[in-house]
Amino acid sequence: MQDLRTALIALNVSLNHENLYRFFNNLKIQISNRSTINTKESLLLELENTKPNFLFISSALPGVIELSEVLVKAKKLLPNTKVTIIINENDKPKILNYLTSGADALIWGENFLESTELAMKQLKKEQLFLCGKTTLELRTILQTHKVETLSNKDLLELLTARETEVLHSLTQGVNYKQIAKLLFISESTVKTHVNNIFTKLNVSDRTQAVLYALRHGIESLAKKPNILRDITNEALHKNQLSV
């Protein structure tokens, strides 16, 4: 593996720029930022320009797109770049989503310096890193999921074939516009399907829906090939008619 030397940072930690540069310099990592990163969109642009070995993202970074989508896009663009998310108390329900979206390390903002040093050692060994507090929160999440699985395991069966495909696409990090293009339907129709999914799964937002799907076996679609086949055939038929 190539020696990891550069890092793109989009952070919101209590360190001034001088201390931040000194900290990474001590880790033999050069900060590669060429311009100010103040949104998730500008982060993706800078990522493509600099192609760093490390990427550090604050979960509080503003932007229109969701952080999970940033992770998916970053990994697709630079699969070998190690992505570390700096999280806070508001991220507890999203920890599992960050992991399934491609994060290589999750560290709590309040323990940034100590955790980052440990994370670098793990990432260089191609190992996932979770700080102690994140691990405790993840254990709580998984224990809660286990209870929910026992009581709500059949809710996915309430979804129509189309809703199932839309939800499956969401778990893969596909956004509404891309789903609309994939299924040859309007974006407003996608949003209608998503709202129906929220109602049937008793969740209030997209992150919760994705987490529910991952917990309760959305991948069981592989055991129901007729669902994907029928939807795919329908999409192909519509595409042929439009030619």
Disulfide bonds with the S-S distance in Angstrom:
none
